[in-house]
Amino acid sequence: PVIKHIKKIAKKPLDVHLMIVEPDKFFEDYKNCGADIITVHYEACTHLHRSLSKIKQLGMKAGVVLNPHTPICVLEDIIQTMKDTIQEEIIEEFAIFDEWLDKYDYLIELSQTLPAIAAEHRTEEYVIKGCQSRVWVDARVEDGKVYYAADSDAIITKGIIALLIRVMNGRTPQEIVDMNLYFIDAIGLSENLSPTRSNGLVAMIKQMK
């Protein structure tokens, strides 16, 4: 209520500093009260990427603060990955859906966008070990950047690898090795896959890197 009344007369953006655990539960409430910026504590967020993405999805700016004894280097990955517009686009796309059944349907739709793999690469040599379903991945380097082609006999898996290729395609080998694929947690993918599919996701990422 205080923030809502301040918003009526404020001439500057309101930066709400949440010195609480599980701040994600309150983002929408503060947005509705008129917050323009939400700042959270690094130490209080279990999944900081997800928290920052949620703030941005609500149309607010996001900030992070550290306790005095926390080294600033813990934010290096955050600073880098928040610049990754492709992953941010994916997070926004999945935020449209409330139910995971709808998100599975979207993965099926994405499977149709997967770049075709040449027939000669759909062989045992290109199969990713550790996946319950059959997944074939080929990579080529052009002008110092990596480009992937893939296929799978499982449509959900095919949709997942389409997401990975969308994020990793056209990057340098070092960028791919160093990449933090934070969108996976941000869209809730890892926690909504079966154990076998989760293992397959890990295997796909490892092979592509």
N, C-alpha and C positions, 0 to 999 in steps of 0.2 A: 504493500500500500504506500509506503514512503516513497519508493522509486516512482510509482505511478504519478504521485502528486508532484514530485520534483520534475518529472518529464514535461509537465504542463508549462513550466516556467523556464526550464533549462535552455540555454542558448548554445551549450557545448554538448558533444556526445557523452552519453553516460557509460562509464567503464565500471562494470560490476566485478569486483574481486572476490571470488568464492574461496574462502579459506576453510573448505569443508571436504570431507570424504564423499565419494560418489556424487560429484557435482552434476553429472549428466542428468540426474533425475529432475533437476531444477532449471535446466536451460530454457525450456519452452515457457515456463512460468515467468522467468525474468524477461524473456523476449516480449511476452504479452504485457508486461509492466512498463516496457519502453527502453530496455537496455539496448545499447548500440554495440557495446564491446563486452565480452565476457573473458575474464582472465582466470585461469585455473592454476593450481599447484601441480608441478611435475610429480611430486611425491604422493599426491592424493588420487592420481588417475591410473587405473589398472591398464587401460589401453588408451594412451595419450593421443595417438593418431585418430582413433575413433572419436574421442571427445572433441578434438579440434575440428574434425570433419563435420560433426553434428552441429557445432556452433555455426559453422559457415553455411551449412544447409538451411539453417533457420534465418539466414540473411544478416547475421551479425559478424563482426570481426572477432578474431580469437587471439588471446595472448597467453603466455606461459610465464610463471615466475618460479624461482628456485629458493629453497632454504639456503642460508649462508654457507652451510657445510657441503652442499651438493655441487660438484664441479660442473662448470658450464658446458664441458665437452659432451655431457649426456644429451644435449640438444642438437648436436651436429646432424644426426640423421633426420630429426624433425625438421630442421631448417631446410635441408636438402629435399626431403620427400614432399614437403608442403608445396614445393614448386612444380611437382609432377602433375601437370594438367590432365594427362590421360587417365591416371589413377583417380583423380578428383572427378572426372567425367563419369567414370564407371560407378563411383560411390553415389553420385547424384542420380544416375539412372536407376540403380537398385533401391534408392530411398523412396522411389515412387510407390513401390509395392510394400504392403503391410504384412502379407502372408508369404511364407516360404514356398507354398505351392505355386504362387504367381511368379516367384523368382525362378523356380525350376522351369516354368514355362518360358521365361525369358532366356534362360540358358539354352533351352532347346532352339529358340529363335536365333540365338547367337551362333549356334553350331552351324547354321547355314552360311555364315559369313567366313568360315574357316578357309584360308587359302588352300587350294588343292595340292596334294602331294603327288609327285610323279610316280607312275606305276613301278618303276625300278627301285623306288625308295620305300615301297610298301612291302618290305621283306623283313626277315628276322634280324638282320643287321641293324635295322633302324627301330626295332621295337624297344620301348622303355621297360626295363625290368622293374618289378615291384608294383605294377598296376594289375588290378584284377581283370580289367578289360584290356583289350588290345589297343595300344597307342603307338603310332609311328611318328617320328619327328625327324626332319631333315633341316640342316642349317647351312647357309652359304654366306660367304663374306664378299661384299662388294664395296669398294672404296672405303675400306676400313670399318664398315658397319655390317651387323649380322641381320640376316633375314631368314625367317622360318617358314616351313610348310609342314602340315601335320594332318593326321586323320585318326579316327578311332571307330571301333565297332559299337561303342556305347554313346548314345546321343547326349547325355548329360556331361559325360567326360569330354566329349567333343566341344561342348559349349564352354567348359572350364578352360580347356587348352586354347580356345579362341580368345578368351580374355587374356591369358598369359602372353600369347603372341601379340595381341593388340598393345600391350604394355611394353614388351621387350623388343619388338621389331624395330629395326632402324637405329639401334644403339651400338656403340662400340663394345667390343668384348669386355673391356674393363668396367664400363658402365653397367653391363649386365651382371658381372660378378659382384659388383658393389651394391647392386640395386636392393632396396628395401621394398618388398611387395606388400606394403601396408594395406592396400585395398582389400586383401583377402580377409583380414580381421574386421576391417571397417564395414564391409557388407554382410558380415556374419557367415561367410562361406565355410570356414574351417569348423565352426561349431554346429553347422547344420548338415554336414556330410556324414555318411556312415564311416566307421573305422577303416574299412577297406578303401573307400574313396579318398579318405584323408591321407592314407598311406600312399595312394596313387598320386595325389596332388604333390606330396613331398618328393616323390620319385620324379615326377615331371619337371618340377622346378630344378631339382639337382641336375638332371640330365641337360636341361636347357642352359643352365649356367656353366 
